[in-house]
């Protein structure tokens, strides 16, 4: 029997509301070690699912209604799947309705009673939204006995982001939440969807995540703008290079020959994505060979590229990376997630954790008068159902 401690409040609330015993499902958040803003360019990413998750209690209904209660904001909503959809409310209900309706186009599901809660920090770049989408989607296909591949669930969750939330995200977040493997990161080819699992828990090193506790308002708007800039770059490069479907199809050497035809800031955006693909593949090889020093150098390079070429960093993220670089035993650090706030990810020696916490917290508080949240996440399995005796 699995430990149900984290889900007891969800179970109690569900049973109080519906007087029946639910089934329990989970979907984790994720951290991306390297490979930022490459997923929607058909590139490579290196995320892992984290041991923070969305927990869903659910039971099937005989009608088209989804009665959903979000435990953390203490709010409820009713979604009628037989009625016209409502999109882009700017509310957590968008994730639920978007996922359910996207699944309806792939398989036969109906109404459900749902209670959920999540301990994935919101707005921190740890894919709290994907955790909700994958957990609820996995729950719905399970209670209706639908036999679809996990990748189809991930695509439905991505569609929810695009059409109901309004963020044109790539596939990384949903794939990490669905396909995570304990103790491993996943090198994901976002074109072929091939996954290679790479161990990340060596015993001598750890991965720390530092939350800036800020989320600048321009994040979602700028995210969509970056995607449009990359698409424009592809259009221009295609006029000179045959077979270019995405920035994934251009290597750094070829780009250096043709970057002059691109206006700014499109040139800089393309430069980041193309160089980031190379860094991600190189970092995966370094981790397989336990070359943490080189992997850390690639993380620093990634952050500089995100800061200077893609321009999605912010002073808070830069400060956390700079503070980490001053600690003995730190191999590398970079922003992770969409940017403009959220988190950094740091690869460091296990014995340096205390010094890292003290140094980074002190320097960040001195600059911004805020204590950053610092987590040591473990790589976790993807979406699953809790089994109960």
N, C-alpha and C positions, 0 to 999 in steps of 0.2 A: 504494500500500500504506500502511495506517495504521500509526502507531507502536505497536508491541506491547510497549514497554519495561515498562510498568506491569503487564503480564500475564504476564511471563516466568516468574515463580515459580509462578503458577497452572498454566501450561502444563506446566512441568517436573514438578510434583507429580502432575498428572493422568496424564502419560505414564508416570511411574514406577509409579503404582498400576494403570493399566489397559492399558498397552502398545498404545495406539492414539492416533490424532490427533483431538483434540476440536475442536469449534466454540467460538468465544469470543464472549461477549456482555457488555454493560455496562448498568448502571442507575445514574443519578446520585442524590445527595442533593439537598436543596433549602434555600434560604433564603427566608423570607417577608418581604418589605419592609414590608408593612402589611396588616392584615386578619386579626387574630388571634381565634380562637374564633368566627369567623363562618361557617366552612365547614359545620359541622353544624347551622347555623341557616338554611341555604339562602341564605347571603349572598354577599359578594364578598371575594376574596383577591387578593393581588398577589405571588406567589412567582416565583422563577426557579431552574432547575436549576443546580447548581454543578459545577465541574470537580474534584469528588471523587466516587468511584463505587465500586460493587460490580462486580467482574470475575468472570465465571462461565465455567469450562471445562466442556463437557458433551458427552456422547455417548448415543445412544439405546440402550436395552436391549430384549430380547425378552420380558421378564417384567414383573411389577408392582412390582419393587423400585426404590427410589431409594436408591442408595449415595451419601451426601453427606459431603464432607470440608471442614471450615472451616479454612482455612489459618492464620488469625490466632490463634485459641485452640488450634490443633493438635488438633482433635477431630473424630471421625467419628460417623456415625449411619446406621442402616438403617431406612427407612420402607417398609412393605409396603402399597401402595395397595389391595390386596385384603382387608386386615384391617380391623378396626374402628379408627376414628381415635382418636388420643390428643390431647387438648386441654389447653392451659394448663399446660405443664410449667414455664414460667418460664425457658425456655432458647431459644437461637437456632433449635433444630429446629422450634419452633412456627411460625416464619415460612416455613420451607421446606414443612413438611407442610400448613400452612394454605393456602398459595398453590396447591400441587399439587392438593389435594382440592377447593378452590373452582373451579379450572379444570376439573376432571373433571366438574363439574355443567353446564358450558357447552360442552364439546367433548371429543373423544376423544384423551386422552394416556395414556401408560403410564410404565413405569420408565425410569430414566436413571442414568448415573454422572455425578456432579457434584463439582467442586472449585471453591470460591469464596474470594475475599478482598475486603476492603473497606477503603478509607482514609477513609471518612466517619466523623468522630469519633462515638463511641457516647455516648448520653446527653446530647448537646449541643444537642438541638432542631433538628438538621439532617437529620432523617428518614433515619437510617441503616437503620431497619427497612424503610421503603418502598423504599430502594435495593436491599436484598436481595430483597424480594418482587417488584419489577418486573423486576430482572435475571434472577432464576430463572424467573419466569413467562414472560418474553419468550423465554428460552432454550427452555423446554419447548414452547411453541406453535410455535416455529421448527423444532425438530428433528422435530416430528411433522407439520409442514406444515399446521397448523391455520389456517384463514382466519377470524379473528375480529377485530373492531374493537379498537383500542387501549383504548377506554373500557371494554370488557368485561374486558380484562386489569386495568385499574385497579380496577374494581368487585370482581374476584376477590381482588385484593390487599387491598382494604379489608375484605372479608369475613374474610380471614385475621386481620386485626387484631381484628375484633369477636369472632369465635368461637374462635380458637385462641390469641390473645395475651391477649384480655380488655380491650382498650382500644377504647372506642366512638368512634373517630376519624371526622372528616369525610373528604371525598374529595380535599382539596387535595394532600396529600403524594404520593399515588399518581399523580394527574394531572400534577403538576409533574415527577415522575420520568419519566413516560411521554411527555409532550408538550412538554418543554422545547425552547427554540429558542436557539441560540447568539446571544449579544449582546442578548437580550431577556428581559424579565419577561413574565409572562402574567397579564392581568386575567381571572380566571375567575369566571363566574357559576355558583355552586354549585347552582343550581336548573336552569337551562336547559343548563348545561355549555358554554355559548358561551365561546370563548377569543378575546381580543384581545391580540396581541403588541405590546409597548411597548419600544422601545429603551432600554437602561439604561447603555450604555457610550458616554459623550459625549466621552471623551478628556481632559476637564479635571476630571472627578470620578471617584471610586472608591467602592466599597462594601466596608467592613471588617466583619468578624465577630469578636467577642471571646468566647472561651469562658471561663466562670466556673470551669470544672473542678469544679463541684459539681452534684449531682442529688439533691435532697431526696426522701426516701422516699415522701412523701405525693403525689407528682406524679400517678401513674396513677389513684389513688383519687380525688383531688380533681378530676381531669379528668372522670371519669364523673359526679361529683356536680354539676359545673357544667352538664353537659349536661342532667341531670335537672332542675336549677333553671330552665334556659331553657324546657324543655318544660312545666314547671308554670306559668311566666309566660305562655306561649302559651295554655294552657288557661284561665287567668283572664281574659286580655285578650279571648279569643274570646267570652266571655260578654257583652261590651259592643260588640265590633267584628265585623261580619260579614266573612267572607272571609279571616280570619287563619289561615293554615296554619303559619306559622313567623314568627320575629321579623323576618325579611326583609320581611314585609308591613306593618310598622309604621314610619312615618317619625318623625323626632324631634319634629315639631310635634304629631302625634297622640299620641305617647307622653306628652308633657308634660301633656296634658289628662287622661290616664287612669292615670298612674303611681301616683296615690294609692290605687288599689284593690289594689296589689301589696304584700305584706308584705316586709320585709327578711329575708334578703339578695336575694330574688328581684328586687325592683325595681332594685337596683344592677346585678345581672347583666344584666338586660334593657337597662338604660340603656347599658351598655358595648357590647353587641352592636349595638344600633340606631345609636348614634353612630359606632361603628367602621365600619359599612357606608358611612356618609356620608363618613367620612375616607378610606376606601379608594378610592372613586370620585373624590373630589377629588384625591387624590394621583396617581392615574393621569393625570388631566388635566394636573396640574402637570408631570409627567415628560414628557408629550407636548409641552408648551410650553417645556420646559427651565427651568421655574421651580423651581430646586432649593431656594431659600430657603423658599418656601411648603411644598414637599414635606417639608422638614426640620421645619418647625413642626408639621405634621400627625403626623410620627413621634413628636415629643415628647408631643403630646396623646394619642396612642395609648398611650404608655407610662404616662402618669399614669392613664389610664382602666383599664388592665390592673392597675396597682398598687392603685388606690383603690376602683374599682367591681367589677372582676372578681376582685381579690385573688389573683392568680397569680404575682406577682413575689416577690422575696426580697431581702435586703440586698445580696447579691453583684451581682445584676442592677442594682439601683438605683445602686450605687456606680459600675459601669461606665458607666451612662448619665450620671450626674452628672459623672464625670471627663471624658467626651467633650465635654460641654457647655462645658467650660472651655477647650477648645482652639480657637484661631483657625482658621477654615476648615472647621469642622464645621457642617454644615447641620442635622442632626438625628440622633437615636439612640433606640432602643427595644429592649425585650426582643423576642425572636422565638422561636416555638415554643410548646409547651404551658405552660412556666413552671416555677417552683420550682427554678430552676437553668438550666443550658444556656447559651445565647448571647444577646448583643445584636447588633444590626445598626446600622451607622452610615454615613450618607451624608456624604462630605467631599470637599474639594478635593484633587486629586492631590498638590499641593505641600505639603500639611499632614500627609502620612502619617508622616514621621519624627517630627515633634513629637507627633502623636497616639499613636504607639507608645510613646514615652518617657513621656509624661505619664500615660497610662492605666495602663501597667504599673507605674510608680512609685507612683501613688496606690492602686492595687488591692493591690499587695504590702504597702504600708504599713498598710493596713487589715486584710488577711486573711492576710498572710505567704505568699501564693501568687502566682506569676507567671501571668497569664492568657495563653492562647494567642490570638494575633491573626492572622487570615487575611485575605488580599485575594483573594476568589473571583471568578472570571469566570463569566458566564452561559453555560451549556453546552447542548448538544443533549440530548434525552431518550434513552430506551433505544434501543440499536442493536446490530448485530453487527459485530465487527471483521472486515474483509476481509483476506485474506492472499494473497500472491503464489502 
